[in-house]
Amino acid sequence: MKRISLVIAIVCFAFSIAIAQRTISGVVQDEAGESLIGASLLVKGTTSGTVTDIDGRFSLAVPANAELLVVSYTGFSTLEYPIGTASEVTITLSESASQLNEVVVTALGIRKEKKALGYSVATIGSGQVENRVESDVGRILRGKAAGVDITQTSGVAGSGTNIIIRGYSSISGSNQPLFVVDGVPFNSSTNTDQGFQTGGATASSRFLDLDPNNIAEISVLKGLSATVLYGEQGANGVILVTTKNGQGGAEAKKGFEISVTQGVARTEVANLPEYQNSYGNGFSGNFGWFFSNWGPSFDTRGSNGIDENGQIEHPLDQERYNAAFPEFEGARYDYRPYDNVSEFFQAGSVYNTSVNVDKNFGNGISFNANYSYLDDTGFVPQNTFQKHNAGVGGKVDLANGLKISTSLNVVSSERVSPPASIGFGSNPAGASVFANVLYTPRSVDLAGLPFQNPIDGSQVYYRRGSAIQNPRWGLANMFDREEVNRYFGNVALSYDITDWLTASYRIGVDTYNQISRREINKGGSQVPDGQLLTSNRNNTIIDQVLNLSFDTELSESFNLSGIVGLNNRTDRFNRNTVSSTQQFIFGLFNQSNFIEHVGSQFVQNEGQIGLYGSLTAGFNRYLYLTASARNDWSSTLEAANRSILYPSVSVAFVPTDAFESLQGSRVLNYLKLRAGYGTSARFPNPYTTRPILGSATNVSQTPAGAALNTNSVSNRLGNTDLKPELLGELEFGVEGRFFNNRVGLDFSIYDKQSSDLLVDLDLDPASGFTVTTINAAEVSNKGIEVSLNLIPVKTKDFTWDMTWNLTSNENEVISVADGVDQVTIAGYTNLGNFAIPGQPFGAIQGSAFVRGPNGGLLVGANGEYQATNDIEIIGDPNPNYSANWLNTISYKGVSLNWQFSYTDGGDIYSVTTATMLARGLTSDSDFDRFLPLILPGEDAEGNANTVQGYVGDYGFAAFFGADEGTIFDGTVIRLREISLGYSLPASLLDKTPFGSVSIRLAGENLYYYAPNFPEGVNFDPEVLSLGVGNGRGFDYLTGPTAKKYGATLSLTF
């Protein structure tokens, strides 16, 4: 507290003593007078800089002794512009024949010329993030950068998002990248009290707390040579987020600006099946109240339990319901198709309001404040997400070389989601609201029948018995609630010791409290007696960085720059959980209203200290050599193993600057060759090296019934010899601009090897333990990343700018452990993702179809396919490659943007598809079902199958008999985004209070086509039913995807 108070005092003092500074504003344009969006400006000899906005304008506080602005833009010559005494300037850049001097954000927030980097960095500007109908930052980034694989868990509002950069490289650890917000590590965990089987798959990811409208810039560091200064924290890649309040208002045009944005959108289900309306409830052509749709046709009269009026016994004519619904006793019911699904789902809405205030006081002082409110209602009832974001930030640049900046962000959110437990097509017991809706038989009026008993509140359903839960009862009586309150920010000081040497210190804090509640009333099928599960989580990161950086010209041809620093990070986490069952009063969710209680408490602390350095030598501005290293000390390992050094080296060579013969060409304008090698590590989770002692009072009792305190050691044997996982990556790349900078290319090829990976090893229970963790496995990732930019048309008023990016990653498990054939990564031990030597990471294993003597599918005497008893490899969930096509067409104030995404391959175990087909629900099965069918295959002697049967029986056997029958190729093409925007001309706003007015119409996920899935199922492969983590390629009916379309109005004053 004393330290924080001192820092606050310094900030206040600095504001009060700020001496004469001034602000220079203006516009950056090309030789035709067109504004350049995103041009970089840097005060020479300092780290102070900015980028131009959508109008090409900028505003920048400059020290009194500053002389030059370094202005750069992709494809244009870098200009050193004399600052002089003017406060408003127009800077004109010329197209470059040989330079690409764009400034980008790299590790630790250091801005460097892109041409000096020996590794790949992807930059995403605010224009690609803000004013979107999607509010999840992770999902907004989909397809924007090569090498970044982003998949949603479902379309439920607030559900989680999985982000993987350059493939999976850890078997048991996290493969999620590090988020760094305004220089401070940002916890982006996905927290859940449930396993994927009971609803954990759709838990939210904590980067949902970020406000897209408050983001100024995002940089993605993909390779280990780019992330080495972050050490172990950057092993999976780093996503650097710079917020607008993190910039402290230094971007304000005209000294003061208010921006207001109001967005509204509609959310709909993107992929409902196309149902058949010819056949109803039953099996083998006969009517029955089964969870199957192989019954008689709807035109049947006078047979199969259907009377001459086309009516059947009422589904609720059951003795257990007579007291509550006497009107159904002996009643008849129309046997016809009902529209269950479209009536169950609703049209959701998204309202997003954002206000941003920038104030540049001059004299080196600037300030920013922002607020936003999001109200997101999903496509099913009881699915809502509300979020408040507020932030402030400021900067002070003093003439004596002292700079002070600070930012603080506050987030408060509430989320309610429906029960999304996994659903099995052949065993629909449970509370998967989506499963039970999607394969409800066509002849059941789900929306028109009562779902709740008015006497005791229990569920009411057409099924005899209580094995299957009415999804409408689930929506009304089962809730997953989540409340989050979060604070994150930093205070940073820097001092220019000389014009080439700077010292800096930053302390950052990220802390949040998450309260989760699972509320289930008694009377359902999953938890018949009711449940209240509450958890309270607190997570805090305190990160401190002390740096000494330098940048000096030793001669006209030799530049030397670098940094040395110290990083101290502490993580503190605690969780208190109470699970109560046997509800007493229906509808009351209070712990005192439940009879049985089980509580648990978990505390986890972790500390890490890192010492790092980086040195870059530049020769004649065309050859750059960089050597970097970091040494980390972690508290999660024993003293002998807790220190590890990560070295890195990279080189960048610009032939078009080195050789005069390559300069002046209209074909080759710029060429850079780069290479880098980087290393990193991953530390095990805390408390893995030693056994953990637990304490309980509800295990043992005295003979008189009094509780005894019981201490026990966990079943995990601690391993004091554990070491960090090791990673090494070699990367080569080429960057070029061609044909007068109309064509741009960025190509990377990488080889990342991971060794000493942590895996769990089963132990003989007789030892007193059942599992331990060892260093053993190896995984390889090799891939390419291509980004191709084209500007086919460019005139004074019209521009067409398009970008293609392509990613292909090939991974392989090299080894697991001595004597171990495979390790389960995710899912079940008999159906899931596995690490198997010589196979792709996460290979899908399950039961397979038995093959006959000639290799064909073996058909038994019953005419059905036979399944193996043991599991086999049945699929590879990894895509062959993915590609994106992004376009921007602008004409004066009108802009049209669209993005197509394509994923080739990647197997998916789809229960949605299997159960729709097996139960005869979709239009794919709308044919004459009473024709005999002979399945293709062979008998045990190798002869062609001749056994005739009924298609409904075969449907169940084909899709529920062996897991292999549920595997489908996940190839898909989709229209990811499309938008049409218009900005009013400045001439129309001259006599108004507005600085700019624009409107944007947009849609997301409006179209997709998955050619290898049955047409009637209409399945969208972009789901992760195993939740955020290392599992992939499984769909368990945890929710369809969403499509959104809406409008955004943006005003500046």
Secondary structure, 3 states (H helix, E strand, C coil): CHHHHHHHHHHHHHHHHCCCCEEEEEEEECCCCCECCCCEEEECCCCCEEECCCCCEEEEEECCCCCEEEEECCCECCEEEECCCCCEEEEECCECCCCCCCEEECHHHCEEEHHHCCCCEEEEEHHHCCCCCCCCHHHHCCCCCCCEEEEECCCCCCCCEEEEECCCCCCCCCCCCEEEECCEEECCCECCCCCHHHCHHHCCEHHHHCCHHHEEEEEEECCHHHHHHHHHHHCCCEEEEEECCCCCCCCCHHHEEEEEEEEEEEEEECCCCCECCCECCEECCECCCCCCECCCECCCCCECCECCCCEEECCCCCHHHCCCCHHHCCCEEECCCCCHHHHHCCCEEEEEEEEEEEEEEECCEEEEEEEEEEEEECCCCCCEEEEEEEEEEEEEECCCCEEEEEEEEEEEEEEEECCECCCECCECCECEHHHHHHCCCCCCCCCCCCCECCCCCCECCCCCCCCECCHHHHHHHEEEEEEEEEEEEEEEEEEECCCCEEEEEEEEEEEEEEEEEEEECCCCCCCCCCEEEEEEEEEEEEEEEEEEEEEEEEECCEEEEEEEEEEEEEEEEEEEEEEEEEECCCCCCCHHHEEEEEEEEEEEEEEEEEEEEEEEEEECCCEEEEEEEEEEEECCCCCCCCEEEEEEEEEEECHHHHCHHHCCCCCEEEEEEEEEEEEEEECCCCCCCCCCEEEEEEEEECCCCCEEEEEEECCEECCCCCCCEEEEEEEEEEEEEECCCCEEEEEEEEEEEEEEEEEEEECCHHHCCCEEEEEEEEEEEEEEEEEEEEEEEECCCEEEEEEEEEEEEEEEEEECECCECCEEEEEECCEEEEECCCCCCCEEEEEEECECCCCCEEECCCCCECEEEEEEEEECCCCCEEEEEEEEEEECCEEEEEEEEEEECCEEEEHHHHHHHHCCCEHHHCCCCCCCECCCCECCCCCECCCCECHHHHHHHHHHCCHHHHEEECCEEEEEEEEEEEECCHHHCCCCCCCEEEEEEEEEEEEEECCCCCCCCCCCCCCCCCCCCCCCCEECCCCCCEEEEEEEEEEEC
